[in-house]
């Protein structure tokens, strides 16, 4: 089986992190976002993954070559000279995707969930039509495009964009399976929207079905949703019983599960860490530090008695003693926050040293 992952785009919503790496390579739970999907595809029987790329393709290719041998798959780069929207990349890679007549997966790279690909494939084969999409329930359907389908069979009737009157609460989760016939619907090497053109056409011909996605789901392409997705993911690991326990190394250190802390991390005395904290390799946590609902990338340093909550701290950044970082602050790579500063909702570009507090949300360049 084959799969195509849509990894194009500049990742502007996740800046300043994407100023250092393409979004699919930004860490999520201590692994590149993209690897969560690739490993799930391999577990479901995929042996070739096509990455539809139009930005910093050489960085993506170099990083993922390291994974090919480990995972035992072939990873192919399909380079777009110009952005082709959400359907155009399928046509560009049509010689690979349609080469053997088997169904193939298509994924949006921002999505984090439990990836029930085997169950998904079985459902697709059972109805025997051209395509299947995973849908997920949301609390506020008026903010999304809603999928209206037959509750018994899953056949999609229509799509309703941001409905003001309730028509359903299921939205497109960004995970699909198609038969190669879908490629005939997409013009070659031209921008084309899956959601606006291809899906409505398929639905009108009763060739598109949907399956409810079991468990959690989140598009983690922007900081607030990244942190929400991290909470969901850690809760999922804890429920499965597959989250490794990390004991505090320092005297009187309290770890509140679920957390995901690399084995190489050093933790000082009297810390309180968790819940919903991820800390990458090589990080150093001082004494008396408080961490809650945050992500610290590799080689970060947190000074004594600092507090970080609901924020993301980029690679090799340093948060000073008694500093306070909160309000979905995002520190880019190699950012320094001096002692006793207060950061609330700031977006700080890489390689900056902050000497003043930022009590209101702003971009610091």
PyMOL commands that set and color helices and strands:
alter all, ss='L'
color gray80, all
select helices_A, chain A and resi 12-14+17-19+23-25+33-43+57-71+88-92+94-97+117-127+141-143+180-185+194-204+223-240
alter helices_A, ss='H'
color red, helices_A
select strands_A, chain A and resi 2-6+27-28+31-32+48-53+74-79+104-108+111-113+131-137+145-149+156-161+170-178+208-212+217-219+254-256+259-261+266-267+272-274+277-279+284-285+290-292+294-296+301-302+307-309+312-313+318-319+324-326+330-331+336-337+342-344+347-348+353-354+363-364
alter strands_A, ss='S'
color yellow, strands_A
deselect
rebuild
show_as cartoon
